[in-house]
Amino acid sequence: HEPAMKQVEKWAMPFINITFRGEVVLGFGKAVDFIRKGASGMVNVMPFTCMPGTVFTSLIKCFRQQYSEIPFISLAYDGLDQSNNQIRLEAFMHQCTEYMKQKKMQEEVK
């Protein structure tokens, strides 16, 4: 189920002024949507030098503070093979697994 655009904008408001419009607003709003649906990590995949992706990545610290430091990785693609992406993705998946375990333990305590 996809939330209404007005709802996505509402979720994005604490992180970016929605008059900014475009992908950054959608990025934050949908990130909230995914977290509400149980996601244990976020991936920002963007073309190299993508302005909206760069803005999103630069503002993510405040977002993560409000959402229990959810694991986050930003990947920029320029068409070249980047050998370190494999290691970065493996580390990210480990963080997501640990985050999910911690979240489940906290739910069991409640």
C-alpha positions in Angstrom: 0.0 0.0 0.0 1.4 3.4 -1.0 0.5 6.3 1.2 -1.1 9.5 -0.2 1.4 12.2 -1.4 0.1 14.5 1.3 1.0 11.9 3.9 4.5 11.5 2.5 5.0 15.2 2.5 3.8 15.4 6.1 6.4 12.7 7.2 9.1 14.7 5.4 8.4 18.0 7.0 10.5 17.6 10.1 13.6 17.1 7.9 13.2 19.4 4.9 10.9 22.2 4.0 8.4 20.7 1.5 8.5 23.8 -0.7 11.9 22.4 -1.7 9.8 19.8 -3.7 11.2 16.9 -5.6 13.1 13.8 -4.8 14.5 14.8 -1.4 11.0 15.3 0.0 10.0 12.0 -1.4 13.1 10.4 0.0 12.5 11.4 3.6 8.8 10.8 3.4 9.2 7.3 2.0 12.0 6.5 4.4 9.5 7.2 7.3 7.0 5.0 5.5 9.4 2.1 5.2 10.5 2.4 8.8 6.9 2.4 9.9 6.5 -0.8 7.9 9.4 -2.4 9.7 12.5 -1.7 7.7 15.8 -2.2 9.5 18.1 -0.2 7.1 18.0 2.4 4.4 19.9 2.6 1.1 20.3 5.8 -0.9 21.3 4.8 -4.5 22.0 7.7 -6.7 23.8 8.6 -9.9 27.2 10.2 -9.4 26.9 14.0 -8.7 23.1 13.7 -8.3 22.1 16.9 -6.4 18.9 15.5 -4.7 20.8 12.4 -3.6 23.6 14.5 -2.2 21.2 16.7 -0.3 19.4 13.7 1.1 22.7 12.2 2.2 23.8 15.4 3.8 20.6 15.7 5.9 20.4 12.1 7.0 22.2 12.5 10.3 19.2 14.3 11.9 16.8 11.8 10.5 18.8 8.8 11.9 18.9 10.4 15.3 15.1 10.4 15.4 14.9 6.8 14.2 17.2 5.0 16.6 20.3 5.4 14.4 18.8 3.1 11.7 21.6 1.8 9.5 22.1 3.8 6.3 24.3 3.6 3.3 24.6 5.9 0.3 25.9 4.5 -3.0 26.8 6.8 -5.9 27.2 5.1 -9.3 29.3 6.6 -12.1 29.3 3.6 -14.4 32.6 2.3 -13.2 33.1 -0.9 -11.1 33.8 0.1 -7.5 35.5 -2.8 -5.7 34.8 -1.4 -2.2 31.0 -1.5 -2.7 30.9 -5.2 -1.9 32.6 -4.7 1.4 30.5 -1.7 2.2 27.3 -3.6 1.5 28.4 -6.6 3.6 29.1 -4.3 6.5 25.7 -2.5 6.0 23.9 -5.9 6.0 25.6 -6.8 9.2 24.5 -3.5 10.7 20.9 -4.1 9.5 20.9 -7.6 11.0 22.1 -6.3 14.4 19.6 -3.4 14.3 16.8 -5.9 13.6 17.8 -8.1 16.5 18.0 -5.2 18.9 14.6 -4.0 17.7 13.1 -7.4 18.3 14.6 -7.6 21.8 13.1 -4.2 22.7 9.7 -5.3 21.4 9.9 -8.5 23.6 10.6 -6.4 26.7 7.5 -4.3 26.1 
